[in-house]
């Protein structure tokens, strides 16, 4: 997924009490995004606990997405996905907020390389690995798979590979048979291969 200079969508303004804690949260998140592998589990656990105990976990999850896509190190997408996937309803709310703001951009004639493609990639893969109930995951992923930009459709195919199961396999077969974009079809084929087909 390519990173462009376009801004990540502004998700929300933090409540005043959270705004005071935000610089420390951002610093801790920055440490996680650049930490050596042997320190990541502890830092991720501490950040997850901070998010869980926050009165507005959704805002902090938005911040994880923003920082993971814009300011992280070479593995920042994977680190953000690992952190985000530990959440359920708040993650689904973040995903739905992103989609509602990004949908106007989903004209299939747009070129790839928009930062929202990266945000979608991180959110789709996080959602697939999360504790969100399966029907809600599938509905969210299908929306991007059928209506999204080519980059989002590709990310949705990869997310279906993360999700696994018969429903995911059937959707991947449909993509292989019907998507007009060869990169999307190739990602679907690879995901299906990874699922043992």
N, CA and C of each residue as an Amber inpcrd file, in Angstrom:
protein
   591
   0.8320000  -1.1680000   0.0000000   0.0000000   0.0000000   0.0000000
   0.8840000   1.2410000   0.0000000   0.6330000   2.1550000  -0.8820000
   1.4460000   3.3530000  -1.0230000   0.9520000   4.4590000  -0.1100000
   1.8840000   5.2610000   0.3950000   1.5350000   6.3790000   1.2500000
   1.6510000   7.6590000   0.4450000   0.6060000   8.4630000   0.4630000
   0.6410000   9.7580000  -0.1870000   0.7060000  10.8380000   0.8730000
   0.7490000  12.0700000   0.4460000   0.8250000  13.1800000   1.3760000
  -0.5470000  13.7090000   1.7720000  -1.6080000  13.1330000   1.2730000
  -2.9480000  13.5860000   1.6270000  -3.2120000  13.2890000   3.0980000
  -3.9710000  14.1210000   3.7770000  -4.1900000  13.9230000   5.2080000
  -5.1000000  12.7500000   5.5080000  -4.8480000  12.1200000   6.6530000
  -5.7530000  11.1100000   7.1680000  -7.0180000  11.8380000   7.5800000
  -8.1960000  11.2510000   7.3640000  -9.4150000  11.9470000   7.7430000
  -9.4040000  12.3150000   9.2200000  -9.9140000  13.4960000   9.5360000
 -10.0190000  13.9390000  10.9070000 -11.2130000  13.2270000  11.5230000
 -10.9650000  12.3260000  12.4620000 -12.0290000  11.5050000  12.9970000
 -12.8670000  12.2420000  14.0410000 -12.2150000  12.8960000  14.9770000
 -12.9480000  13.5290000  16.0610000 -12.0140000  14.3950000  16.8800000
 -12.5980000  15.2880000  17.6230000 -11.8370000  16.0800000  18.5770000
 -11.9830000  15.4100000  19.9420000 -10.8920000  15.3440000  20.7020000
 -10.9740000  14.6590000  21.9970000 -11.6790000  15.5130000  23.0360000
 -12.3270000  14.8600000  23.9960000 -12.8410000  15.6010000  25.1440000
 -11.6700000  16.2560000  25.8780000 -11.9500000  17.2920000  26.6470000
 -10.9010000  18.0860000  27.3010000  -9.9960000  17.2240000  28.1730000
 -10.5790000  16.3190000  28.9860000  -9.7480000  15.5040000  29.8750000
  -8.8350000  14.5670000  29.0920000  -9.3030000  14.0630000  27.9730000
  -8.4750000  13.1910000  27.1300000  -7.4210000  14.0190000  26.4050000
  -7.7760000  15.2160000  25.9940000  -6.8280000  16.0860000  25.2900000
  -5.5930000  16.3530000  26.1430000  -5.7800000  16.4620000  27.4550000
  -4.6280000  16.6860000  28.3470000  -3.7130000  15.4610000  28.3900000
  -4.2810000  14.2870000  28.2500000  -3.5010000  13.0500000  28.3090000
  -2.9510000  12.6370000  26.9490000  -3.4180000  13.2990000  25.9000000
  -3.0630000  12.8940000  24.5400000  -1.5700000  12.9700000  24.2410000
  -0.8390000  14.0080000  24.6700000   0.6050000  14.0210000  24.3730000
   1.3360000  12.8040000  24.9450000   0.9860000  12.4010000  26.1580000
   1.6340000  11.2270000  26.7440000   1.2480000   9.9620000  25.9760000
  -0.0380000   9.8450000  25.6060000  -0.4800000   8.6850000  24.8420000
   0.2630000   8.6160000  23.5110000   0.3700000   9.7570000  22.8290000
   1.0790000   9.7820000  21.5460000   2.5430000   9.3890000  21.7020000
   3.1600000   9.8310000  22.7680000   4.5680000   9.4760000  23.0090000
   4.7120000   7.9790000  23.2290000   3.8100000   7.4020000  24.0240000
   3.8640000   5.9610000  24.2690000   3.5880000   5.1760000  22.9850000
   2.6560000   5.6680000  22.1800000   2.3610000   5.0230000  20.8970000
   3.5620000   5.1050000  19.9640000   4.1970000   6.2440000  19.9320000
   5.4030000   6.4200000  19.1110000   6.4930000   5.4380000  19.5500000
   6.6380000   5.2520000  20.8600000   7.6120000   4.2800000  21.3730000
   7.2880000   2.8790000  20.8720000   6.0110000   2.5090000  20.9240000
   5.6030000   1.1850000  20.4400000   5.9030000   1.0300000  18.9570000
   5.5700000   2.0300000  18.1710000   5.7420000   1.9340000  16.7200000
   7.2030000   1.8100000  16.2990000   8.1130000   2.2290000  17.1610000
   9.5340000   2.1710000  16.8350000  10.3160000   1.2190000  17.7460000
   9.6080000   0.4690000  18.5720000  10.2630000  -0.4030000  19.5450000
  10.8400000  -1.6480000  18.8820000  11.9170000  -2.1670000  19.4550000
  12.4000000  -3.4630000  18.9850000  11.3550000  -4.5400000  19.3060000
  11.3720000  -5.6010000  18.5570000  10.3660000  -6.6560000  18.6760000
  10.2450000  -7.1720000  20.1080000  11.3550000  -7.2980000  20.8010000
  11.3180000  -7.8690000  22.1500000  10.6400000  -6.9710000  23.1780000
  10.3520000  -5.7210000  22.8650000   9.6560000  -4.8060000  23.7860000
   8.2070000  -4.5360000  23.3650000   7.8430000  -4.9420000  22.1760000
   6.5340000  -4.5650000  21.6410000   5.3650000  -5.1480000  22.4320000
   5.4530000  -6.3830000  22.8750000   4.3230000  -7.0160000  23.5660000
   3.9600000  -6.2550000  24.8370000   4.9480000  -5.8760000  25.6180000
   4.7010000  -5.1480000  26.8700000   4.1180000  -3.7740000  26.5770000
   4.7060000  -3.0620000  25.6220000   4.2090000  -1.7330000  25.2730000
   2.7900000  -1.8040000  24.7040000   2.5230000  -2.8100000  23.8780000
   1.1960000  -2.9810000  23.2890000   0.1660000  -3.2680000  24.3810000
   0.5110000  -4.1180000  25.3370000  -0.3910000  -4.4460000  26.4380000
  -0.7250000  -3.1940000  27.2610000   0.3060000  -2.3760000  27.5570000
   0.0970000  -1.1510000  28.3350000  -0.7990000  -0.1700000  27.5970000
  -0.5570000  -0.0100000  26.2920000  -1.4020000   0.9020000  25.5080000
  -2.8340000   0.3890000  25.4130000  -2.9870000  -0.9030000  25.2170000
  -4.3310000  -1.4830000  25.1380000  -5.0870000  -1.2470000  26.4440000
  -4.4050000  -1.3960000  27.5740000  -5.0490000  -1.1490000  28.8710000
  -5.4550000   0.3180000  29.0040000  -4.6210000   1.2240000  28.5270000
  -4.9580000   2.6510000  28.5680000  -6.1820000   2.9450000  27.7160000
  -6.2410000   2.3260000  26.5580000  -7.3890000   2.5380000  25.6690000
  -8.6550000   1.9730000  26.3020000  -8.5570000   0.7550000  26.8360000
  -9.7160000   0.1090000  27.4540000 -10.2720000   0.9330000  28.6140000
  -9.3930000   1.5520000  29.3970000  -9.8390000   2.3030000  30.5740000
 -10.2380000   3.7380000  30.2500000 -10.0380000   4.1530000  29.0300000
 -10.3750000   5.5160000  28.6330000 -11.8870000   5.6980000  28.5340000
 -12.3790000   6.8980000  28.8690000 -13.8050000   7.1550000  28.6760000
 -14.1820000   7.2530000  27.1890000 -13.1870000   7.4370000  26.3410000
 -13.4360000   7.5310000  24.8910000 -12.4280000   6.6710000  24.1330000
 -12.5650000   5.3380000  24.2370000 -11.6090000   4.4710000  23.5470000
 -11.6090000   4.6820000  22.0370000 -12.7460000   5.0510000  21.4810000
 -12.8370000   5.2450000  20.0320000 -11.8730000   6.3340000  19.5840000
 -11.7900000   7.4100000  20.3330000 -10.8780000   8.4850000  19.9520000
  -9.4320000   7.9860000  19.9540000  -9.0540000   7.2310000  20.9770000
  -7.6750000   6.7350000  21.0520000  -7.3870000   5.7150000  19.9480000
  -8.3810000   4.9150000  19.5650000  -8.1860000   3.9910000  18.4430000
  -7.9810000   4.7740000  17.1430000  -8.7090000   5.8690000  16.9700000
  -8.4730000   6.7400000  15.8150000  -7.0230000   7.2240000  15.8120000
  -6.5320000   7.5480000  16.9710000  -5.1530000   8.0340000  17.0760000
  -4.1550000   6.9380000  16.7100000  -4.4350000   5.7040000  17.1070000
  -3.5700000   4.5790000  16.7310000  -3.5270000   4.4450000  15.2080000
  -4.6950000   4.5470000  14.5760000  -4.7480000   4.4500000  13.1140000
  -3.9410000   5.5830000  12.4970000  -4.1770000   6.7970000  12.9580000
  -3.5050000   7.9730000  12.4010000  -1.9850000   7.8450000  12.5250000
  -1.5200000   7.5370000  13.7260000  -0.0770000   7.4530000  13.9450000
   0.5240000   6.2370000  13.2490000  -0.2000000   5.1250000  13.2690000
   0.3100000   3.9130000  12.6210000   0.4760000   4.0680000  11.1230000
  -0.3730000   4.8910000  10.5150000  -0.3040000   5.0860000   9.0650000
   0.6160000   6.2310000   8.6650000   0.8660000   7.1550000   9.5550000
   1.6390000   8.3390000   9.1750000   3.0280000   8.4310000   9.7900000
   3.1870000   7.9790000  11.0210000   4.4210000   8.2910000  11.7400000
   5.2080000   7.0720000  12.1910000   4.7610000   5.9260000  11.8360000
   5.3880000   4.7240000  12.3510000   6.6730000   4.3550000  11.6500000
   7.2840000   3.3090000  12.1660000   8.4940000   2.7690000  11.5760000
   8.1500000   1.7890000  10.4670000   9.1210000   0.9710000  10.0980000
   8.9150000   0.0740000   8.9520000   7.8380000  -0.9840000   9.1640000
   7.5060000  -1.2730000  10.3920000   6.4980000  -2.3010000  10.6710000
   5.2610000  -1.7080000  11.3360000   5.0580000  -0.4100000  11.1530000
   3.9910000   0.2750000  11.8890000   2.5960000  -0.2320000  11.5330000
   2.3650000  -0.6300000  10.2900000   1.0420000  -1.1540000   9.9370000
   0.7530000  -2.4180000  10.7470000   1.7230000  -3.3380000  10.7800000
   1.5220000  -4.5920000  11.5110000   1.3420000  -4.3470000  13.0030000
   2.1000000  -3.4180000  13.5600000   1.9870000  -3.0930000  14.9800000
   0.6140000  -2.5010000  15.2690000   0.1610000  -1.5810000  14.4200000
  -1.1640000  -0.9780000  14.6070000  -2.2540000  -2.0410000  14.4800000
  -2.1360000  -2.9290000  13.5120000  -3.1220000  -4.0030000  13.3320000
  -3.1740000  -4.8870000  14.5750000  -2.0130000  -5.2570000  15.1060000
  -1.9750000  -6.0900000  16.3090000  -2.6700000  -5.4050000  17.4870000
  -2.4350000  -4.1050000  17.6570000  -3.0430000  -3.3740000  18.7530000
  -4.5520000  -3.2150000  18.5460000  -4.9420000  -2.7940000  17.3730000
  -6.3580000  -2.5430000  17.0880000  -7.2080000  -3.8120000  17.1480000
  -6.6330000  -4.9300000  16.7360000  -7.4250000  -6.1650000  16.6460000
  -7.8530000  -6.7070000  18.0030000  -7.3350000  -6.1490000  19.0760000
  -7.7480000  -6.5610000  20.4110000  -9.0560000  -5.9340000  20.8610000
  -9.6720000  -5.1370000  20.0050000 -10.8980000  -4.4260000  20.3690000
 -12.0630000  -4.9240000  19.5300000 -13.2750000  -4.6790000  20.0090000
 -14.4550000  -5.1250000  19.2830000 -15.3340000  -3.9440000  18.9020000
 -16.3400000  -3.6290000  19.6920000 -17.2850000  -2.5620000  19.3240000
 -16.5970000  -1.2190000  19.0400000 -15.6220000  -0.7880000  19.8360000
 -14.9700000   0.4870000  19.4960000 -14.2520000   0.4460000  18.1420000
 -13.6440000  -0.6920000  17.8130000 -12.9790000  -0.8220000  16.5160000
 -14.0010000  -0.7570000  15.3890000 -15.1190000  -1.4270000  15.5500000
 -16.1550000  -1.3920000  14.5270000 -16.6650000   0.0390000  14.3380000
 -16.7820000   0.8000000  15.4150000 -17.2060000   2.1950000  15.3140000
 -16.1800000   3.0280000  14.5470000 -14.8980000   2.8040000  14.8150000
 -13.8360000   3.5100000  14.0870000 -13.9070000   3.1560000  12.6080000
 -14.0810000   1.8750000  12.3040000 -14.1590000   1.4360000  10.9140000
 -15.3430000   2.0870000  10.2100000 -16.5030000   2.0660000  10.8460000
 -17.7040000   2.6480000  10.2270000 -17.5540000   4.1490000  10.0140000
 -16.9070000   4.8230000  10.9490000 -16.6640000   6.2540000  10.8060000
 -15.7610000   6.5250000   9.6050000 -14.7100000   5.7260000   9.4850000
 -13.7950000   5.8720000   8.3460000 -14.5390000   5.6660000   7.0300000
 -15.3020000   4.5900000   6.9410000 -15.9970000   4.2660000   5.6950000
 -16.9810000   5.3800000   5.3220000 -17.7270000   5.8780000   6.3010000
 -18.7130000   6.9110000   5.9800000 -18.0500000   8.1720000   5.4350000
 -16.8460000   8.4730000   5.9080000 -16.1370000   9.6620000   5.4260000
 -15.3680000   9.3940000   4.1380000 -15.0120000   8.1430000   3.8980000
 -14.1860000   7.8170000   2.7330000 -15.0150000   7.4370000   1.5090000
 -16.2590000   7.0210000   1.6950000 -17.0790000   6.5160000   0.5770000
 -17.1690000   7.4720000  -0.6090000 -17.2490000   8.7790000  -0.4010000
 -17.3120000   9.6540000  -1.5770000 -16.1050000   9.5010000  -2.5160000
 -15.0100000   8.9890000  -1.9980000 -13.7930000   8.7980000  -2.7930000
 -13.8090000   7.4830000  -3.5640000 -14.7900000   6.6510000  -3.3480000
 -14.7890000   5.2910000  -3.8910000 -15.2130000   5.2140000  -5.3430000
 -14.8010000   6.1220000  -6.1260000 -15.0130000   6.0380000  -7.5710000
 -13.8980000   5.1360000  -8.0960000 -14.2310000   4.0730000  -8.7320000
 -13.2310000   3.0790000  -9.1530000 -12.2350000   3.5910000 -10.1790000
 -12.4350000   4.7990000 -10.6600000 -11.4920000   5.3430000 -11.6290000
 -10.3710000   6.1310000 -10.9730000 -10.4040000   6.2680000  -9.6540000
  -9.3420000   6.9810000  -8.9580000  -8.0810000   6.1240000  -8.9320000
  -6.9510000   6.7870000  -8.9260000  -5.6890000   6.0540000  -8.8490000
  -5.3770000   5.7170000  -7.3990000  -4.5560000   4.7220000  -7.2100000
  -4.1400000   4.3180000  -5.8710000  -3.1090000   5.3060000  -5.3400000
  -2.8110000   5.1780000  -4.0870000  -1.7800000   5.9980000  -3.4870000
  -2.3110000   7.0280000  -2.5140000  -3.5900000   7.0360000  -2.2510000
  -4.1700000   7.9490000  -1.2740000  -3.9430000   7.3740000   0.1230000
  -3.6820000   8.2250000   1.0990000  -3.4200000   7.7530000   2.4660000
  -4.5960000   6.9480000   3.0170000  -5.8060000   7.2540000   2.5690000
  -6.9570000   6.4960000   3.0640000  -6.9110000   5.0350000   2.6340000
  -6.1880000   4.7260000   1.5750000  -5.9990000   3.3240000   1.2040000
  -5.2270000   2.6060000   2.3020000  -4.2380000   3.2870000   2.8680000
  -3.4590000   2.7000000   3.9600000  -4.3050000   2.5610000   5.2200000
  -5.0900000   3.5870000   5.5110000  -5.9860000   3.5310000   6.6690000
  -6.9660000   2.3650000   6.5020000  -7.5420000   2.2350000   5.3200000
  -8.4600000   1.1320000   5.0630000  -7.7970000  -0.2230000   5.2160000
  -6.5720000  -0.3410000   4.7240000  -5.8130000  -1.5900000   4.8550000
  -5.6660000  -1.9750000   6.3250000  -5.2220000  -1.0140000   7.1340000
  -5.0100000  -1.2740000   8.5630000  -6.3310000  -1.6250000   9.2450000
  -7.3740000  -0.8750000   8.9590000  -8.6600000  -1.1310000   9.6060000
  -9.2880000  -2.4440000   9.1550000  -9.2340000  -2.7540000   7.8760000
  -9.8080000  -4.0110000   7.3910000  -9.1010000  -5.2210000   7.9970000
  -7.7840000  -5.1890000   8.0280000  -7.0560000  -6.3370000   8.5860000
  -7.2620000  -6.4360000  10.0910000  -7.3480000  -5.2860000  10.7730000
  -7.6270000  -5.2940000  12.2170000  -9.0040000  -5.8800000  12.4840000
  -9.9640000  -5.4390000  11.7010000 -11.3330000  -5.9120000  11.8640000
 -11.4200000  -7.4230000  11.6530000 -10.7680000  -7.9190000  10.6280000
 -10.8020000  -9.3580000  10.3420000 -10.2340000 -10.1740000  11.4950000
  -9.2310000  -9.6530000  12.1770000  -8.5850000 -10.3790000  13.2770000
  -9.2240000 -10.1030000  14.6380000 -10.1920000  -9.2020000  14.6870000
 -10.7460000  -8.7260000  15.9510000 -11.7790000  -9.6800000  16.5380000
 -12.3170000  -9.2490000  17.6810000 -13.3600000 -10.0000000  18.3690000
 -14.7550000  -9.5500000  17.9450000 -14.8320000  -8.7150000  16.9320000
 -16.1290000  -8.2750000  16.4120000 -16.8730000  -9.5200000  15.9210000
 -18.1800000  -9.6280000  16.1980000 -18.9260000 -10.8080000  15.7310000
 -18.8040000 -10.9920000  14.2110000 -18.7310000 -12.2480000  13.8040000
 -18.5040000 -12.5960000  12.4030000 -19.4700000 -11.9250000  11.4280000
 -20.7750000 -11.9020000  11.6790000 -21.6700000 -11.2520000  10.7000000
 -21.3290000  -9.7680000  10.4790000 -20.9870000  -9.0670000  11.5360000
 -20.6330000  -7.6470000  11.4020000 -19.3250000  -7.4860000  10.6350000
 -18.3700000  -8.3690000  10.8940000 -17.0940000  -8.3320000  10.1570000
 -17.3390000  -8.5310000   8.6680000 -18.1060000  -9.5680000   8.3510000
 -18.3480000  -9.8850000   6.9460000 -19.0680000  -8.7430000   6.2340000
 -20.0640000  -8.1530000   6.8770000 -20.7830000  -7.0340000   6.2570000
 -19.8390000  -5.8730000   5.9720000 -18.9980000  -5.5550000   6.9400000
 -18.0720000  -4.4360000   6.7780000 -17.0560000  -4.7090000   5.6710000
 -16.5100000  -5.9060000   5.6610000 -15.5030000  -6.2520000   4.6540000
 -16.1360000  -6.3220000   3.2660000 -17.3430000  -6.8970000   3.1820000
 -18.0270000  -6.9970000   1.8810000 -18.2910000  -5.6300000   1.2700000
 -18.6360000  -4.6610000   2.0850000 -18.8860000  -3.3140000   1.5850000
 -17.6560000  -2.7850000   0.8470000 -16.4960000  -2.9320000   1.4590000
 -15.2490000  -2.4830000   0.8140000 -14.8930000  -3.3630000  -0.3730000
 -15.1530000  -4.6500000  -0.2520000 -14.8210000  -5.6050000  -1.3060000
 -15.6150000  -5.3320000  -2.5830000 -16.8470000  -4.9280000  -2.4420000
 -17.7060000  -4.7280000  -3.6120000 -17.7450000  -3.2950000  -4.1100000
 -17.5480000  -2.3220000  -3.2140000 -17.7460000  -0.9240000  -3.5920000
 -16.4910000  -0.0600000  -3.5190000 -15.4630000  -0.5290000  -2.8550000
 -14.2820000   0.2920000  -2.6000000 -13.4150000   0.5390000  -3.8170000
 -12.4200000   1.3940000  -3.6230000 -11.4080000   1.6150000  -4.6530000
 -10.6660000   0.2960000  -4.8760000  -9.8880000   0.2130000  -5.9100000
  -9.1450000  -1.0340000  -6.1560000  -8.2310000  -1.3550000  -4.9790000
  -7.6150000  -0.3460000  -4.3790000  -6.7370000  -0.5960000  -3.2290000
  -7.5200000  -1.1220000  -2.0370000  -8.7100000  -0.5930000  -1.8040000
  -9.5290000  -1.0850000  -0.6960000 -10.0680000  -2.4800000  -0.9900000
 -10.4020000  -2.7550000  -2.2330000 -10.8530000  -4.1130000  -2.5890000
  -9.7170000  -5.1070000  -2.3890000  -8.5200000  -4.7030000  -2.7480000
  -7.3510000  -5.5610000  -2.5310000  -7.1510000  -5.8110000  -1.0330000
  -7.2450000  -4.7520000  -0.2300000  -7.1040000  -4.8900000   1.2230000
  -8.2100000  -5.7680000   1.7990000  -9.4200000  -5.6450000   1.2800000
 -10.5310000  -6.4740000   1.7460000 -10.2740000  -7.9500000   1.4320000
  -9.6950000  -8.2280000   0.2700000  -9.3620000  -9.6140000  -0.0760000
  -8.3150000 -10.1700000   0.8870000  -7.3200000  -9.3690000   1.2090000
  -6.2910000  -9.7950000   2.1730000  -6.9280000 -10.0230000   3.5380000
  -7.8420000  -9.1300000   3.9290000  -8.5290000  -9.2700000   5.2160000
  -9.3590000 -10.5560000   5.2600000  -9.9790000 -10.9160000   4.1430000
 -10.7250000 -12.1820000   4.1010000  -9.7890000 -13.3650000   4.3140000
  -8.5660000 -13.2540000   3.8240000  -7.5780000 -14.2980000   4.0850000
  -7.2370000 -14.3860000   5.5640000  -7.1860000 -13.2220000   6.2370000
  -6.9670000 -13.2090000   7.6860000  -8.1500000 -13.8290000   8.4220000
  -9.3530000 -13.5590000   7.9280000 -10.5810000 -14.0180000   8.5770000
 -10.7430000 -15.5310000   8.4460000 -10.5390000 -16.0450000   7.2480000
 -10.6990000 -17.4760000   7.0160000 -12.1500000 -17.9230000   7.1010000
 -12.3660000 -19.1990000   6.9400000 -13.7100000 -19.7640000   7.0210000
 -14.3710000 -19.8590000   5.6620000 -15.4840000 -20.5610000   5.6300000
 -16.1840000 -20.8170000   4.3700000 -16.7220000 -19.5400000   3.7300000
 -17.2790000 -18.6390000   4.5420000 -17.8090000 -17.3910000   3.9800000
 -16.7070000 -16.5960000   3.2940000 -15.5580000 -16.5000000   3.9470000
 -14.4280000 -15.7660000   3.3690000 -13.9680000 -16.4310000   2.0750000
 -13.8840000 -17.7370000   2.0770000 -13.4690000 -18.4590000   0.8690000
 -14.4360000 -18.2230000  -0.2890000 -15.7320000 -18.2590000  -0.0040000
 -16.7240000 -18.0230000  -1.0600000 -16.6030000 -16.6170000  -1.6330000
 -16.4190000 -15.6320000  -0.7660000 -16.2470000 -14.2590000  -1.2410000
 -14.9720000 -14.1210000  -2.0770000 -13.9110000 -14.7670000  -1.6630000
 -12.6590000 -14.7080000  -2.4300000 -12.8370000 -15.3420000  -3.8130000
 -13.5730000 -16.4430000  -3.8810000 -13.8400000 -17.0590000  -5.1840000
 -14.6310000 -16.1050000  -6.0870000 -15.5800000 -15.3880000  -5.5040000
 -16.3570000 -14.4100000  -6.2850000 -15.4660000 -13.3010000  -6.8240000
 -14.5320000 -12.8400000  -5.9990000 -13.6060000 -11.7860000  -6.4370000
 -12.7510000 -12.2850000  -7.5920000 -12.2360000 -13.4850000  -7.4640000
 -11.3940000 -14.0680000  -8.5200000 -12.1730000 -14.1570000  -9.8280000
 -13.4340000 -14.5010000  -9.7370000 -14.2540000 -14.6650000 -10.9440000
 -14.7580000 -13.3460000 -11.5190000 -14.9160000 -12.3190000 -10.6810000
 -15.6610000 -11.1480000 -11.1450000 -14.9510000  -9.7960000 -11.0760000
 -13.9190000  -9.6410000 -10.2740000 -13.3320000  -8.3000000 -10.1390000
 -12.5640000  -7.9350000 -11.4080000 -12.7310000  -6.7000000 -11.8250000
 -12.1030000  -6.2330000 -13.0590000 -10.6130000  -5.9520000 -12.9090000
 -10.1430000  -5.7860000 -11.6820000  -8.7480000  -5.4070000 -11.4370000
  -7.8940000  -6.6490000 -11.1870000  -6.8470000  -6.8150000 -11.9730000
  -5.9970000  -8.0070000 -11.8470000  -5.2600000  -8.0550000 -10.5070000
  -4.8970000  -6.8940000  -9.9310000  -4.2290000  -6.8970000  -8.6230000
  -5.1680000  -7.3670000  -7.5280000  -6.4170000  -6.9950000  -7.6170000
  -7.4150000  -7.4520000  -6.6470000  -7.6120000  -8.9510000  -6.7870000
  -7.7490000  -9.4220000  -8.0280000  -7.9140000 -10.8660000  -8.2570000
  -6.6870000 -11.6370000  -7.7490000  -5.4860000 -11.1030000  -8.0060000
  -4.2640000 -11.7700000  -7.5460000  -4.2070000 -11.8400000  -6.0190000
  -4.6090000 -10.7740000  -5.3510000  -4.6320000 -10.7900000  -3.8860000
  -5.6400000 -11.8050000  -3.3720000  -6.7790000 -11.8950000  -4.0330000
  -7.7880000 -12.8790000  -3.6510000  -7.2700000 -14.3080000  -3.8530000
  -6.5790000 -14.5360000  -4.9750000  -6.0060000 -15.8680000  -5.2390000
  -4.9920000 -16.2360000  -4.1570000  -4.1210000 -15.2720000  -3.8250000
  -3.1100000 -15.5270000  -2.8110000  -3.7630000 -15.8120000  -1.4580000
  -4.7890000 -15.0350000  -1.0910000  -5.4820000 -15.2610000   0.1680000
  -6.1350000 -16.6320000   0.1910000  -6.7480000 -17.0100000  -0.9200000
  -7.3880000 -18.3220000  -1.0010000  -6.3390000 -19.4380000  -0.9180000
  -5.2100000 -19.2460000  -1.5680000  -4.1170000 -20.2290000  -1.4590000
  -3.6570000 -20.3700000  -0.0020000  -3.5310000 -19.2230000   0.6760000
  -3.0960000 -19.2570000   2.0800000  -4.1080000 -19.9790000   2.9760000
  -5.3610000 -20.0050000   2.5270000  -6.4050000 -20.7100000   3.2870000
  -6.5050000 -22.1880000   2.8930000  -5.5770000 -22.6340000   2.0590000
  -5.5050000 -24.0540000   1.7230000  -6.2990000 -24.4690000   0.5050000
  -6.6040000 -23.5210000  -0.3760000  -7.3410000 -23.8810000  -1.6090000
  -6.5430000 -23.5470000  -2.8320000
